[in-house]
Amino acid sequence: MVEIVERLLTIRRQLGLFGLIPLYGLMLLDNAGWCGGAGLDLLRNVNSVSFFPNPIYIGRSTGDVLQHLNNEVFAGGLVVSNARPLSYQVIVYTPLRAWYSQKWNTPHSEERLAELDALFRDGQVVGDWCCRKMIAIVERQKDREATVKLVALGYQLAYENADYDILLRLPLRSAGP
């Protein structure tokens, strides 16, 4: 890309500048497409839990959780959370992966949202979670009973602050030899 710009600038100044305009337009086309698509999605799904308008602010409790998730005890874990924006922030500010981060980054996002709802509402576990280190982040204001349900599934409280509980469950051992 730099080479193209340098060549265009070596051409007579006025012609080179006219060559740069379409090049810059092409470079910005991807961003324009994304913004247009996100805008249309927002118009269609104003109250959707899977759309996060920018900017995303990180509060004190959220920042505290993200800082703790960088501790060695959580390394390699898969995050499940009832706090949607926090699920997205986990993949940005920690080395961890989240079962659901946001609509455009998560394969089969609607299915995964339903699986998270089933976990926090009914205690239903997805088979892929059994052999993984699991980290559950509960926003207590959304569901005051979620921590109790997760403890019943074998999770242990690893950290809590004013708004969130972080629970950890090590991989379940198979019944093999």
CORCORZI-V289490 format. One record per backbone hydrogen bond with DSSP energy under -1.0 kcal/mol. NH is the residue of the N-H (numbers start at 1). CO is the residue of the C=O. E is the energy in kcal/mol with one decimal. If there is no record, write none. Layout:
<<NH | CO | E> <NH | CO | E>>
This chain:
<<5 | 1 | -2.1> <6 | 2 | -2.7> <7 | 3 | -2.3> <8 | 4 | -2.4> <9 | 5 | -2.1> <10 | 6 | -1.1> <16 | 12 | -2.7> <17 | 13 | -2.1> <18 | 14 | -1.7> <19 | 15 | -1.5> <20 | 16 | -1.5> <21 | 17 | -1.4> <23 | 19 | -1.1> <24 | 20 | -2.9> <25 | 21 | -2.2> <26 | 22 | -2.3> <27 | 23 | -2.1> <28 | 24 | -1.9> <32 | 28 | -2.5> <33 | 29 | -2.6> <34 | 30 | -2.3> <35 | 31 | -2.8> <36 | 32 | -2.6> <37 | 33 | -2.5> <38 | 34 | -3.0> <39 | 35 | -2.5> <40 | 36 | -2.4> <41 | 37 | -2.4> <42 | 38 | -2.5> <43 | 39 | -2.1> <44 | 40 | -2.1> <45 | 41 | -2.8> <48 | 45 | -1.9> <63 | 59 | -2.8> <64 | 60 | -2.1> <65 | 61 | -2.1> <66 | 62 | -2.6> <67 | 63 | -2.2> <68 | 64 | -2.2> <69 | 65 | -2.2> <70 | 67 | -1.1> <71 | 68 | -2.0> <74 | 71 | -1.6> <75 | 72 | -1.6> <77 | 74 | -2.1> <78 | 133 | -2.5> <79 | 97 | -3.0> <80 | 135 | -2.7> <82 | 137 | -1.6> <87 | 83 | -1.8> <88 | 84 | -1.5> <89 | 85 | -2.2> <90 | 86 | -2.0> <93 | 89 | -2.9> <94 | 90 | -1.3> <97 | 77 | -1.1> <99 | 79 | -2.9> <106 | 102 | -1.3> <112 | 108 | -2.3> <113 | 109 | -2.3> <114 | 110 | -1.9> <115 | 111 | -2.2> <116 | 112 | -2.3> <117 | 113 | -2.5> <118 | 114 | -2.3> <119 | 115 | -2.0> <120 | 116 | -2.6> <121 | 117 | -2.5> <122 | 118 | -2.1> <123 | 119 | -1.3> <124 | 118 | -1.7> <129 | 126 | -2.0> <130 | 127 | -1.3> <132 | 129 | -1.4> <134 | 169 | -3.1> <135 | 78 | -2.9> <136 | 167 | -2.5> <137 | 80 | -2.6> <138 | 165 | -2.7> <140 | 138 | -1.0> <140 | 163 | -1.8> <142 | 139 | -1.5> <143 | 139 | -1.2> <149 | 145 | -2.0> <150 | 146 | -2.4> <151 | 147 | -2.4> <152 | 148 | -1.8> <154 | 151 | -1.6> <155 | 150 | -2.2> <156 | 168 | -2.5> <158 | 166 | -3.1> <159 | 166 | -1.7> <161 | 164 | -2.4> <165 | 138 | -2.0> <166 | 159 | -3.5> <167 | 136 | -3.2> <168 | 156 | -2.9> <169 | 134 | -2.6> <172 | 130 | -2.9>>
